[in-house]
């Protein structure tokens, strides 16, 4: 599969809502999702894991109870690509259907 080229965090953010440039020196985007409880958060992660596997593009994430912190970047492009925008959009849609508390 041909991997997309780097577009950068700023270009990606123009296509997304609620995402931000990730802290640190690398080119990445980040978002925190909050759900009603652990089961909703874990269900969200499970749905995204299946989608990510199909895209062959995997998030960096951290989960505690009802919160899922996500960082997206394409390591082999050394920054944000269209794959990150696609996965971020899928996450936003999945979060809405999982009953997100707030963005």
Phi and psi in degrees as GROMACS dihedral restraints (atoms count N, CA, C in turn):
[ dihedral_restraints ]
;  ai    aj    ak    al  type     phi  dphi    fc
    3     4     5     6     1   -76.1    20    10
    4     5     6     7     1   130.1    20    10
    6     7     8     9     1   -89.5    20    10
    7     8     9    10     1   141.4    20    10
    9    10    11    12     1   -70.9    20    10
   10    11    12    13     1   158.9    20    10
   12    13    14    15     1   -86.9    20    10
   13    14    15    16     1   162.9    20    10
   15    16    17    18     1   -64.9    20    10
   16    17    18    19     1   132.1    20    10
   18    19    20    21     1  -110.9    20    10
   19    20    21    22     1   -22.2    20    10
   21    22    23    24     1    92.8    20    10
   22    23    24    25     1   153.6    20    10
   24    25    26    27     1   -61.9    20    10
   25    26    27    28     1   -43.2    20    10
   27    28    29    30     1   -61.7    20    10
   28    29    30    31     1   -41.9    20    10
   30    31    32    33     1   -65.5    20    10
   31    32    33    34     1   -39.3    20    10
   33    34    35    36     1   -64.1    20    10
   34    35    36    37     1   -42.5    20    10
   36    37    38    39     1   -64.0    20    10
   37    38    39    40     1   -25.6    20    10
   39    40    41    42     1   -66.8    20    10
   40    41    42    43     1   -18.1    20    10
   42    43    44    45     1  -102.8    20    10
   43    44    45    46     1    -2.9    20    10
   45    46    47    48     1  -128.2    20    10
   46    47    48    49     1   158.7    20    10
   48    49    50    51     1  -119.1    20    10
   49    50    51    52     1   132.3    20    10
   51    52    53    54     1    85.9    20    10
   52    53    54    55     1    -1.5    20    10
   54    55    56    57     1   -94.3    20    10
   55    56    57    58     1   159.3    20    10
   57    58    59    60     1  -140.9    20    10
   58    59    60    61     1   164.2    20    10
   60    61    62    63     1   -66.2    20    10
   61    62    63    64     1   131.9    20    10
   63    64    65    66     1   -69.4    20    10
   64    65    66    67     1   147.4    20    10
   66    67    68    69     1   -63.6    20    10
   67    68    69    70     1   149.0    20    10
   69    70    71    72     1   107.1    20    10
   70    71    72    73     1   176.9    20    10
   72    73    74    75     1   -81.7    20    10
   73    74    75    76     1   -16.3    20    10
   75    76    77    78     1   -85.5    20    10
   76    77    78    79     1   162.5    20    10
   78    79    80    81     1   -84.5    20    10
   79    80    81    82     1   106.5    20    10
   81    82    83    84     1  -157.5    20    10
   82    83    84    85     1   160.1    20    10
   84    85    86    87     1  -117.8    20    10
   85    86    87    88     1   156.0    20    10
   87    88    89    90     1  -143.5    20    10
   88    89    90    91     1   154.2    20    10
   90    91    92    93     1  -158.1    20    10
   91    92    93    94     1   147.2    20    10
   93    94    95    96     1  -109.9    20    10
   94    95    96    97     1   128.2    20    10
   96    97    98    99     1  -107.7    20    10
   97    98    99   100     1   135.0    20    10
   99   100   101   102     1  -121.7    20    10
  100   101   102   103     1   131.8    20    10
  102   103   104   105     1  -116.4    20    10
  103   104   105   106     1   175.8    20    10
  105   106   107   108     1   -68.7    20    10
  106   107   108   109     1   -29.6    20    10
  108   109   110   111     1  -163.4    20    10
  109   110   111   112     1  -178.9    20    10
  111   112   113   114     1   -63.3    20    10
  112   113   114   115     1   -41.0    20    10
  114   115   116   117     1   -61.4    20    10
  115   116   117   118     1   -41.3    20    10
  117   118   119   120     1   -65.9    20    10
  118   119   120   121     1   -41.8    20    10
  120   121   122   123     1   -64.3    20    10
  121   122   123   124     1   -44.3    20    10
  123   124   125   126     1   -69.2    20    10
  124   125   126   127     1   -37.1    20    10
  126   127   128   129     1   -61.3    20    10
  127   128   129   130     1   -42.4    20    10
  129   130   131   132     1   -58.2    20    10
  130   131   132   133     1   -48.5    20    10
  132   133   134   135     1   -61.7    20    10
  133   134   135   136     1   -38.3    20    10
  135   136   137   138     1   -64.4    20    10
  136   137   138   139     1   -45.4    20    10
  138   139   140   141     1   -62.5    20    10
  139   140   141   142     1   -41.7    20    10
  141   142   143   144     1   -68.3    20    10
  142   143   144   145     1   -36.5    20    10
  144   145   146   147     1   -59.1    20    10
  145   146   147   148     1   -40.3    20    10
  147   148   149   150     1   -67.2    20    10
  148   149   150   151     1   -43.7    20    10
  150   151   152   153     1   -64.4    20    10
  151   152   153   154     1   -42.6    20    10
  153   154   155   156     1   -62.6    20    10
  154   155   156   157     1   -39.4    20    10
  156   157   158   159     1   -63.4    20    10
  157   158   159   160     1   -41.1    20    10
  159   160   161   162     1   -64.6    20    10
  160   161   162   163     1   -34.8    20    10
  162   163   164   165     1   -80.5    20    10
  163   164   165   166     1   -12.4    20    10
  165   166   167   168     1    54.0    20    10
  166   167   168   169     1    45.5    20    10
  168   169   170   171     1  -147.2    20    10
  169   170   171   172     1   117.5    20    10
  171   172   173   174     1  -117.8    20    10
  172   173   174   175     1   135.8    20    10
  174   175   176   177     1   -78.4    20    10
  175   176   177   178     1   159.6    20    10
  177   178   179   180     1   -96.7    20    10
  178   179   180   181     1   126.0    20    10
  180   181   182   183     1  -149.1    20    10
  181   182   183   184     1   162.4    20    10
  183   184   185   186     1  -141.5    20    10
  184   185   186   187     1   132.2    20    10
  186   187   188   189     1  -123.9    20    10
  187   188   189   190     1   130.6    20    10
  189   190   191   192     1  -134.7    20    10
  190   191   192   193     1   122.5    20    10
  192   193   194   195     1    45.1    20    10
  193   194   195   196     1  -106.5    20    10
  195   196   197   198     1   -98.8    20    10
  196   197   198   199     1     7.3    20    10
  198   199   200   201     1  -112.2    20    10
  199   200   201   202     1   137.8    20    10
  201   202   203   204     1  -128.3    20    10
  202   203   204   205     1   114.9    20    10
  204   205   206   207     1   -95.9    20    10
  205   206   207   208     1   128.8    20    10
  207   208   209   210     1  -122.9    20    10
  208   209   210   211     1   138.7    20    10
  210   211   212   213     1  -126.1    20    10
  211   212   213   214     1   131.0    20    10
  213   214   215   216     1  -120.7    20    10
  214   215   216   217     1   131.6    20    10
  216   217   218   219     1  -159.8    20    10
  217   218   219   220     1   156.0    20    10
  219   220   221   222     1  -104.6    20    10
  220   221   222   223     1   105.3    20    10
  222   223   224   225     1   -60.2    20    10
  223   224   225   226     1   -41.9    20    10
  225   226   227   228     1   -74.7    20    10
  226   227   228   229     1   -10.2    20    10
  228   229   230   231     1  -102.7    20    10
  229   230   231   232     1    -3.0    20    10
  231   232   233   234     1    58.7    20    10
  232   233   234   235     1    38.6    20    10
  234   235   236   237     1   163.0    20    10
  235   236   237   238     1  -171.0    20    10
  237   238   239   240     1   -77.2    20    10
  238   239   240   241     1   135.3    20    10
  240   241   242   243     1  -128.7    20    10
  241   242   243   244     1  -179.5    20    10
  243   244   245   246     1   -60.5    20    10
  244   245   246   247     1   -28.6    20    10
  246   247   248   249     1   -60.3    20    10
  247   248   249   250     1   -39.0    20    10
  249   250   251   252     1   -67.1    20    10
  250   251   252   253     1   -40.1    20    10
  252   253   254   255     1   -63.5    20    10
  253   254   255   256     1   -43.2    20    10
  255   256   257   258     1   -61.3    20    10
  256   257   258   259     1   -48.9    20    10
  258   259   260   261     1   -66.0    20    10
  259   260   261   262     1   -38.2    20    10
  261   262   263   264     1   -61.7    20    10
  262   263   264   265     1   -42.9    20    10
  264   265   266   267     1   -62.9    20    10
  265   266   267   268     1   -41.3    20    10
  267   268   269   270     1   -63.5    20    10
  268   269   270   271     1   -39.1    20    10
  270   271   272   273     1   -63.3    20    10
  271   272   273   274     1   -43.3    20    10
  273   274   275   276     1   -61.2    20    10
  274   275   276   277     1   -43.9    20    10
  276   277   278   279     1   -65.5    20    10
  277   278   279   280     1   -43.4    20    10
  279   280   281   282     1   -65.1    20    10
  280   281   282   283     1   -36.5    20    10
  282   283   284   285     1   -65.3    20    10
  283   284   285   286     1   -41.4    20    10
  285   286   287   288     1   -62.0    20    10
  286   287   288   289     1   -42.5    20    10
  288   289   290   291     1   -73.6    20    10
  289   290   291   292     1   -18.8    20    10
  291   292   293   294     1   -91.9    20    10
  292   293   294   295     1     2.6    20    10
  294   295   296   297     1    79.9    20    10
  295   296   297   298     1    49.5    20    10
  297   298   299   300     1   -57.7    20    10
  298   299   300   301     1   140.2    20    10
  300   301   302   303     1   -76.8    20    10
  301   302   303   304     1   -47.6    20    10
  303   304   305   306     1  -161.9    20    10
  304   305   306   307     1   158.2    20    10
